[in-house]
Amino acid sequence: MQPSPHQPLLAHLVDLVDQMERDAALDEQTLRGRDRPIGKALTHPTNDRRTQIIAWLNQVRDSNDPSRGRQAVQAQHLINLVLVIVGLIAGGATAAGVFYYDGSHPVNVLTVLAVFVGLQWLLLFLFVLTVLPRRVLRWIPGAESVQQALRVLSPGPLQLFIARWLALERRQALAAAIGRERAHQALYHRVRKWALVRWSQAFALSFNIGALAVCLCLIAFKDLAFGWSTTLQLKAGDIHHLTNVLTAPWSRILPAAHPPPVLIEATRYFRLRDGLLPHAPVDTTDPSVLGQWWPFLVLCMVCYGLLPRLFTVVLARWRFATAVSHAFLHAPGVTQLLDRLNRQWVQTQAIEPEIEGPPTHTIESSASHDTDSAQSGWVINWSGVPLDDAAVEQIVGQRLGLNVHAILNAGGAQSPEQDENVVREIASGNTSDPIVILVKGWEPPMLEFTDLLRDLREGIGAARVVTVVTTVQPPEHPSLPPLAKGGRFASAHDGDELAWQQAIQSMGDPWLTHRSLNAEDD
Amino acid sequence: MAEPVFAVVGHPNKGKSSIVATLAHDDSVRIAPRPGTTVRCRHYPMTIDGQLMYTVVDTPGFQRARRALAWMKQHETSSDRHLDVVKTFVETHRPVDQFVDECELLGPVIEGAGILYVVDGSRPYGEEYEAEMEILRWTGQPSMGLINPISGEDHIDQWKAALAQHFKIVRVFNAITAPFHKRLDLLRAFGQLREEWRHPLSQAVDSLETDRARRHSLAARTVAEMIADMLCLTVTKALTSEADPEPHKPALTQRYQDELRRRERQGREAVEQIHDMRKLERDEGDVVLIDDDLFKQSQWYLWGLNRKQLVAAGAAGGGVTGGLIDAGLGGSTFLVGTAIGVAIGSTLAWLGADRLAKFEILKLPLGGKQLQFGPTTNINFPYVTLGRALAHYDLVARRTHARRDVMRLHEETRPSWIDRLSTEQRRALETCFRRIRRNAPPPPPPEEVCDDLTELIEALIADADVQEVT
């Protein structure tokens, strides 16, 4: 099923991180090829990053894949529901205990106030400490440590135990959503914090609702009597002062919910005195006066318990939504994703695959063919090696021990017909004279040259020595004066000599050899 | 009007494929010292969101230019029919083996491609080049001579003089070392070959410049996140309360170093990917662990509190109890009850912490030990890391895709980025690093800190680019 664009952002966040993890296995070109067309087709403005990302997510996610985000949200709702139920039960049970009346002693108003007002405000104070940002806490000595402690001790971590009972997929999805997975902790720390706060406030709100509901039920269906009693040295005037403070929010709107001094005076009781209300006016026979505390108590529970928790729940939901939104827009890979969606995709790479070139020939040592120093040989100057005839004779004579019968030119500026003439001339001469071919060692062996070797062998027959001599400039002499024909020598690259050796060996001719000479040799 | 196509032609082993690799940002191009590596034409289209702007074609080298020219001259009719003769040559010989290279390289040319004739400026001009230049002249296509000084510039002037006889434009372009702006200059020069090519090439160049800026931004972001990650890095090992931490320290130190190394390596790979360097080999020096001892040992209680937090919880609990008493007494105690409660609560928590650690609930211990290494506290660490990252980026950004050598990243090969920082830049960097450290270990630094650091790094990268141009 395609993820709905209207599903909660938390679901999108989990799905986004899920998708990013899958995309990590893909290369940049594949990702860009997939995402840029999506980005171009989107009609949302490029600064509306959230909508863009959601639209992208809807397009790239496999519709057959179960949405981990949806599972996380379902798990979250389930935990929320359980905490709400537990809160309702806890609140109801607490109220039942605090408002317990068996007829022997009235319900102590001070106990009600301590539990449902005093304790609530203490917990609210601790809630404020929990949610204060670090930059504020830094200024309060010890506050950071208290905050850390409170996070562990709040009801939020109860989700750890509740989650144990969830199905595996939902448990894993929830773990991903609130960053229990180590890899996501850096991203999810704020989400986790506010998720826990949201759960704890849901518990607190339902606690107050449960307590209020039970309180109202008891008031409605039981004849409760209220009084106040304490070991501390408090007078009725002190309690009246306290009630004045507590009723400040509603005393003008609901004056009936403000306990009058007479009621306070009348409802004090002590354990050892006979009679229930030793201070009651002697002419009061109406027992219903003992119940007149209830509007005040109910409004205290609403005003100091329920309403603040409504506010904290709204606050927690808002901050959670902000944290999820922040995590969504700053998840690892989002910057790169938006870049792929919104920036022009410039491609310059090849469209065809590389084709393997011809196999390289392994160099094998070839048999040397010694020439008789009294022999004359033919010399072919291939492609205009810049040596005049005298230099050629000198090099060939000294390095190869040959007298030069004739120097012929082939390749380079010569035409193919002239190459053929050279072959004919050599073939028509003495059949035992060796042949030397001078080539430029810094130029690659072309197929034209191997054509010449083939034609030459065909013309002169087998068992006649042909030596290819690559002439190069020695590296220790960066430049030589120009020699004949205004030409220049050059040194060889790495692989130049190897290329000539491979070309010659690929001919498979046992009477074809290679020698390397540098131009300085004479 | 069809989009421009440029065929890179010439003698074997003169750097045609290197030039193509550099212009196409493609390090998959097979480049070898052996001639005849390229056997088939390979097309490198430049597209922007799928729209074709131009194509560069890598071709095999001429092998039998003289024979091919001889055939063409035999079939020559008049000068205005030279292109037809070349086309006939290709059609006639394509199925035949002898001129397979000539047919392959002339294919795009006879279809209208501009000619980029490549020679090696470190080798002398020779008569063996005449035939192929003549063939190219016969095609009548707009052409440019490119002198690629593979291993020196000894013969550039000679080549300029020779090529000027045959080609409209002659440029020197070193495929291995050409900086980015030179590559763009060359592309602009391509546009001069034909009037109708000027606009698409100009558009293409603008897009390449924008794309380069985008890569700088992405790389800056990657480096910023890597530094923040490395600054906040900690490694931990959970131990039982009774365990001696000393034997575990060397392994934990090693793990920290390995993690630092891994993060740096990942960051470098990401930067290389941003510049389409997929086959780059690096010879890199190690991340230097500057601090001697970053060990911290802590006890944890109640599934997550450290001793300080436990004491704080105890103090809070004691304070609440004392506060209730104060409130009950109407404040007449002047909060002495609260103070006593805080003192008793915190003292009990402090004294009982170790005993607490020995208890278990449902087989879950209530306390334990945690050995932690990191985060680094050395003030120079982020600068050194940044310096390494910028040096690496500099090498990657300047490197052409024609290079096949190993990239060396050692101290002696790195320029000193830190020395070139202005006072304002140093101050801004220091602020960023301090803010990052303040949040370490996780939660991570706020996004705004990474944004600020990214901006600073981007400015440093841009400065380097400007220096390259000037």
Interface residues (C-beta under 8 A of the other chain):
Chain A: D27 E28 R36 P37 K40 G118 L122 L126 R134 G142 S145 V146 Q148 A149 L150 R151 V152 L153 P157 Q185 A186 L187 H189 R190 T230 L232 L234 D238 H326 H330 T335 Q336 D339 R343 Q344 W345 V346 Q347 T348 Q349 A350 I351 E352 E354 I355 G357 P358 T360 S383 G384 P386 G411 G412 A413 Q414 S415 P416 E417 K440 W442 E443 P444 P445 M446 L447 E448 D451 P478 S479 G487 R488 F489 A490 H493 D494 G495 D496 L498 A499 Q502
Chain B: H11 P12 N13 L23 A24 H25 D26 S28 V29 R30 A32 P33 R34 P35 G36 T37 T38 V39 R40 R42 H43 Y44 P45 M46 T47 I48 D49 G50 D58 G61 F62 Q63 R64 A65 R66 R67 A70 D101 S122 R123 P124 G126 E127 E128 E130 I150 S151 D154 H155 Q158 S207 L208 T210 D211 R214 L218 R221 Q273 I274 D276 R278 L302 W303 G304 L305 N306 K308 Q309 L310 V311 A312 A313 A315 A316 V320 L324 A327 G328 L329 G330 N439 P442 P443 P444 E447
